[in-house]
Amino acid sequence: MKKRVYLTYPKDQVKEPLLYQVCKKFDVVTNIRQASVSDKIGLVALELDGESEEIEKAIQYFIDKGVKVEPIELDIIE
């Protein structure tokens, strides 16, 4: 299963390696489709590939770290 989301990092999380941590903690493959990062905010269009349960855990991890997660387009890509 693939899912595309927009991630909006708050200022205090911009320098944290959250994508790396998600790949290590959960069985998902991340694919950055687009990104814009500054010292104040990070915007990432991310594709997550893996089992539905692992994708949901990864998304919840981002949310728990203060990252805003929003679906892209139709959300699911098969």
Beta strands, then each sheet from edge to edge (+ up, - down):
strand 1: 2-9
strand 2: 28-37
strand 3: 42-50
strand 4: 68-77
sheet 1: 2+ 3- 1+ 4-
end
